[in-house]
Amino acid sequence: MSDKKIIAIIGATGAQGGGLASAIFSDPQSEFSVRAITRDVNSDKAKALAAKGAEVVSADLDDVESLRKAFKGAYGVYAVTNFWEHFSPEKETVQAERIAGAANDAGVKHVIWSSLEDTRNLIPLSDDRMPTLMGKYKVPHFDSKGEADKYFQGQSFAGTILHTAFYWENFIYFGLGPKKGADGVPAITFPMGDKRLPGIAVADIGKCAYGIFKAGETYKGKTVGIAGEHLTGAQMAASFSKALGTEVKYNDVPADVYRSFGFPGADEMGNMFQFKRDFEAEYVAGRNLDTVRSINPSLQSFDAWLAQNAGKISIE
């Protein structure tokens, strides 16, 4: 283990970080070892990682000194923040700055920053086609990450900006799965019209990050966008129908209607889908599937993901 390069993984007990840890563990020839960074080293997930051979280290994104210690001696860092934990874009941006500063201080060589586009570069605050949220954002959980990209550029380490995509796991864990309408027919609902929605299995985000680390110098200092497929709502509904053995429709609604649904973050989600709809060409182009397959040859299609996960999707 001592001759391997250490990858310090923030959120190693979560979705993205856990996927990267699994990708490293699954490769017996890996040149890397896992340092799992978590707030609770005694959690069941942390203990499970330790049992697989991870070095489990305690750190907190709100404590920069703990991050410096956690990064010491590491070759690489996988940096991810969780907007949905606190709904504060400012907090997320500050956490990213702390991560980058600590990685710089610790002498890390390569940092992958899990990011998203700053939507304000395409739809400025003055554009009233989409409401401005929190006074200075269009899609806060996109904009805060995109705003933080600068902290991972021009440091002593090489930074790779990783633009992720819609998690297909949102259909299981985020309440976006098929729901029965007034006609009794299950439907997925998005304000996407006939535009394509890039999506990906969470495990593949980790595999892509692993591929980027394995590629050495290739993606250092670059932005890489990833997705598993680019599918319309109708195409996803057809896949659901096949996998679940019952008709599932696609229910297209106006973005204003989606924003009015009232669940926590509905306005933000409405803006997010509207952004992906209105700027489909730019958003899809930033996620070249050939590039993604080159760094992750086992990339899953939506149908393949559904074949593994259909049993977890309950129709409400």
Residue pairs with C-beta under 8 A, 6 or more apart in sequence:
1 33
1 53
4 30
4 31
4 32
4 33
5 31
5 32
5 33
5 75
5 76
6 32
6 33
6 34
6 35
6 55
6 73
6 74
6 75
6 76
7 20
7 24
7 32
7 33
7 34
7 35
7 74
7 75
7 76
7 77
7 78
7 213
8 35
8 37
8 57
8 70
8 71
8 74
8 76
8 77
8 78
8 108
9 17
9 20
9 21
9 34
9 35
9 36
9 37
9 77
9 78
10 17
10 37
10 59
10 61
10 77
10 78
10 79
10 80
10 81
10 99
11 17
11 18
11 37
11 38
11 78
11 80
11 82
12 18
12 20
12 21
12 34
12 36
12 37
12 38
12 46
12 49
12 54
12 56
13 36
13 38
13 40
13 43
13 45
13 46
13 49
14 80
14 82
15 167
15 169
15 202
15 205
16 78
16 80
16 114
16 164
16 202
16 205
16 206
16 209
17 36
17 37
17 78
17 80
17 206
18 45
18 206
19 202
19 203
19 204
19 205
19 206
19 207
19 209
20 78
20 205
20 206
20 207
20 209
20 210
21 34
21 36
21 49
21 52
21 54
21 206
22 203
22 206
23 203
23 206
23 207
23 209
23 210
24 30
24 32
24 33
24 34
24 210
25 34
25 52
25 53
25 54
27 210
31 214
32 75
32 76
32 210
32 213
33 53
33 54
33 55
34 49
34 52
34 53
34 54
34 55
35 54
35 55
35 56
35 57
35 70
35 74
36 46
36 49
36 50
36 54
36 55
36 56
36 57
37 57
37 58
37 59
37 70
38 45
38 46
38 56
38 57
38 58
38 59
39 58
39 59
39 60
40 46
40 58
41 56
41 57
41 58
46 56
47 56
49 56
50 56
57 69
57 70
58 66
58 70
59 66
59 67
59 69
59 70
60 66
60 67
61 67
61 81
61 95
61 98
61 99
62 95
62 98
64 98
64 101
64 102
67 98
67 99
67 102
67 103
68 102
68 105
68 106
70 102
71 77
71 102
71 103
71 105
71 106
71 108
72 106
73 106
74 106
74 108
75 108
75 109
75 110
76 108
76 109
76 110
76 111
76 112
76 213
77 99
77 103
77 108
77 110
77 111
77 112
77 157
78 111
78 112
78 114
78 209
79 96
79 99
79 100
79 103
79 111
79 112
79 113
79 114
79 152
80 114
81 92
81 95
81 96
81 99
81 114
81 145
83 89
83 92
83 140
83 141
83 144
83 145
84 141
84 265
86 92
87 140
87 264
87 265
89 134
89 137
89 140
89 141
89 143
89 144
89 147
90 144
92 141
92 144
92 145
92 148
93 144
93 145
93 147
93 148
96 113
96 144
96 145
96 148
96 151
96 152
97 148
97 151
99 111
99 113
99 151
100 111
100 113
100 148
100 151
100 152
100 155
100 159
101 151
103 111
103 155
103 157
104 155
104 156
104 157
107 156
107 157
108 157
109 157
109 158
110 157
110 158
110 159
110 160
110 213
110 220
111 152
111 155
111 157
111 158
111 159
111 160
112 159
112 160
112 162
112 209
112 212
112 213
113 148
113 149
113 152
113 159
113 160
113 161
113 162
114 145
114 162
114 164
114 205
114 209
115 145
115 146
115 148
115 149
115 161
115 162
115 163
115 164
116 141
116 142
116 145
116 146
116 163
116 164
117 142
117 146
117 163
117 283
117 286
118 142
118 143
118 145
118 146
118 147
118 149
119 138
119 139
119 142
119 143
119 146
119 271
119 275
119 279
120 137
120 138
120 143
121 146
122 275
122 279
122 282
123 129
123 130
123 138
123 275
123 278
123 279
125 132
125 136
125 138
129 278
130 138
130 255
130 271
130 274
130 275
130 278
131 259
131 267
131 271
132 138
133 139
133 140
133 267
133 268
133 271
134 140
137 143
137 144
138 271
138 275
139 268
139 271
139 272
139 275
140 268
141 268
141 272
142 272
142 275
149 161
152 159
152 161
153 159
153 161
153 221
158 217
158 220
158 221
159 220
159 221
160 212
160 219
160 220
160 221
160 222
160 223
160 224
161 222
161 223
161 224
162 205
162 208
162 209
162 212
162 223
162 224
162 225
162 226
163 223
163 224
163 225
163 226
163 286
163 287
164 200
164 205
164 226
165 198
165 199
165 200
165 225
165 226
165 227
165 228
165 287
166 197
166 198
166 199
166 200
166 276
167 174
167 199
167 200
167 201
167 202
168 199
168 200
168 201
168 202
168 228
168 302
168 305
168 309
169 201
169 202
169 309
170 176
171 177
171 178
171 188
171 313
172 309
172 312
172 313
175 263
176 188
177 188
177 313
177 314
177 315
177 316
178 186
178 187
178 188
178 240
178 244
178 248
178 313
178 315
178 316
179 186
179 187
179 189
179 315
179 316
180 186
180 187
180 315
180 316
181 187
181 249
181 251
185 247
185 248
185 249
186 240
186 244
186 246
186 247
186 248
186 249
186 315
187 237
187 248
187 249
187 250
187 251
188 233
188 236
188 237
188 240
188 248
188 249
188 250
188 251
189 251
189 252
189 253
189 258
190 197
190 233
190 250
190 251
190 252
190 253
190 258
190 273
191 252
191 253
191 254
191 255
191 257
191 258
191 270
191 273
191 274
191 277
192 232
192 233
192 252
192 273
192 276
192 277
193 252
193 277
194 232
194 233
194 234
194 252
195 232
195 276
195 277
195 280
196 230
196 231
196 232
196 280
196 284
197 230
197 231
197 232
197 233
197 236
197 273
197 276
198 227
198 229
198 230
198 276
198 283
198 284
198 287
199 227
199 228
199 229
199 230
199 231
199 236
199 302
200 226
200 227
200 228
201 228
201 300
201 305
203 300
204 226
204 228
204 296
204 298
204 299
204 300
205 226
207 296
207 298
207 299
208 224
208 226
208 292
208 295
208 296
208 299
210 296
211 294
211 295
211 296
212 218
212 219
212 224
212 295
215 295
219 295
223 286
224 291
224 295
225 286
225 287
225 288
226 287
226 292
226 296
227 287
227 289
227 292
228 292
228 299
228 300
228 301
228 302
228 305
229 289
229 301
229 302
230 284
230 287
230 289
231 239
231 302
232 250
233 250
233 251
233 252
234 250
236 250
236 302
237 248
237 249
237 250
239 302
239 303
239 306
240 248
240 306
240 313
241 247
241 248
242 303
242 306
243 303
243 306
243 307
243 310
244 310
244 313
244 315
246 315
255 270
255 271
255 273
255 274
255 277
256 270
258 266
258 269
258 270
258 273
259 266
259 267
259 269
259 270
259 271
260 266
261 270
275 283
276 283
289 299
292 299
293 299
